[in-house]
């Protein structure tokens, strides 16, 4: 058996060979050599009684390894998308809290800028300052609202990436089964 393995299956040189009467019965080995590839979960992925050419074995194991690599990439992409979605969710919550704080402050101070502010100004310079301040507050609020929209869109895109990664993962798992 060792000679057949060295001669015909040098690719498997470093892998253990669980030869026993029990394993012959368990995997239905009826001839020597019989090649049985078992995955990490103990599932038989290839059963080949008789000699298998090295090129065919390399093709089968290459496809398996390729699929395993695709699965790993899909899982990595899903993990990265989930982490980014969590980060964006935290960012969105922070921006919304900031916007809500600004709305509450505006409410508590009597609302928005009015013509009365201009009319009660002591000078043109004071009126100009009040107008500029009001414009900066409005611009700050608009900037926060824009940040909410941009962050929400980034989150939507990450969720789409996560769904794509999940589809790729499911496809790779199906190919491995």
N, C-alpha and C positions, 0 to 999 in steps of 0.2 A: 504494500500500500504506500509506504513512504517513497519507494522508487517511482511509482506511478505519479504520485503527487509532485515529486521533484521534476520528473520528465515532462508531464503534461500540464501541470498547474503551478508553475514557478511564481505566478502572480499572488498565490495564496500562501506563500512560504511562511509569512509571519503570523498567520491566523491559526488558532487552535483547531484540532481535529478531534471532535468528541466521538471516537470510534468505540462502539460497544454493541453488544447484542440487543440491549434495550433500545438504543438509538436507531438501530437498523429496523426494529419493529415499529418504533414511534414514528419515524419518517418514511416508512414503507420502502426502505432500500432493498432492492431485489438484485442488484448487480454491482460489481465493483469495476470502475469507479461510479459512484453516484454523487452528484453535486447538489447540495441543499444549501441555499442561502437563507439565513434567518435574520430578520431585522432585530433592532434593539428591544422591541416589544415581544419577541419570541414568535412572530408570525412568519411562516414560510413564504418567502418571496420568489424563490426559484427552486424548482425540483427538476433535475435532469439526470436520468439514469444513463449510464454509459459515458463515453469520453465526450467532452465538449472542447471544440477547438479554442485555443487561447484568444483568437481574434473575436470570436463570438462572446466569450466570457468577458473580455475587455469592453465590448460594446454594451453588454447587459449591465455590468457594474458601472460603466461610465454614465449610462442613462440614469441609473439609480442615484449616483453621486450628484449628477446635474440637477435632478429633481429635488434632492435633499438640499442642495445649495439654493435653489429657487425658493424653497420653503423657508429656509433661514433668512433670506433677503426679504421675503414677504413679512415674516414675523418682525424683523428689525424695522421695516417701514411702518408696520402697524404700531409698534412701540413708540417710534419717533413721532408719529402723527398723534397718538394718544397724549404723549408728553407735551406736544405743542398745543393741543386743544386745552389741556389743563392750564398751561401758561396763559393762553389767550383768554380763557375763562376768568382767571384771576385778574388779568389786565382789564378786561371788560367790566368786571365788578368794581375795580378801583376807580375807573373812569366814571362809571355811573354814580358811585358814591360821591365823587367830586362834583359832578353835575348836580346831583340832588342837594348837596351842601350849598352850592351857589344859588339854586332856586330858593331854598329855605332862607338864605341870607337876604336875597332880594325881597322876598315876601315880608320878612321881619323888618326890613328897612322902609317899608311902605311901597314897594313895587318898583316899577321902572321909571326911567327918566321922563319928566314931563316938561311942558312949556313953563310951568311954574318955577322950575329950577333956574331956567334962564332969566325969567322976569325978576326973580328975587336976588339975582347976582348984583354985587356991589359995583362991578366994573365989567367992561368988555373982556378984559383979561380973565376975570373970574368966570364969566360965562363961557369963554373959550376953554378954560381948564375943565369946567364941569362937562362940557360937551365932549372933550377928548377923553375924559375919564369914563363917561358913559359909553362912548364908542369902544374903548378898550375892554370894558366889561362885556359888552355885546359880542365883540370879536372873540374874547376868551370863551364865552359860552358856545359860540359857533364852532370854535376849534375843538372843544370837548365833544360836541355833537358829531363832528366829523370823525374824531377819534373813535367814537362808539361805532359809527357806520363802517369805518375801515377795519376795526378789530373784529366786528361781527362778520364781515366778508372774509377776512383771513380765517376765522374759525370755520365758516362754511366750507372753504376750500380744503382745510385740513380734514374736516369730516368726510369730504369726498375722497381725499387721499386714503383715509382710514378704510372707507368702504372698498376702494380699489384693492388695497393691500389684503383685506379680508377675502375678497374674491380670488386673488392670486394664491393666497394661503390655502383656501378650500380646494382650488384646482390642483395644487401641488400635493395636498393630502390625498385627494382622490386618485391621483396618478400613483402614489406610493402604496395605495391599498390594493 
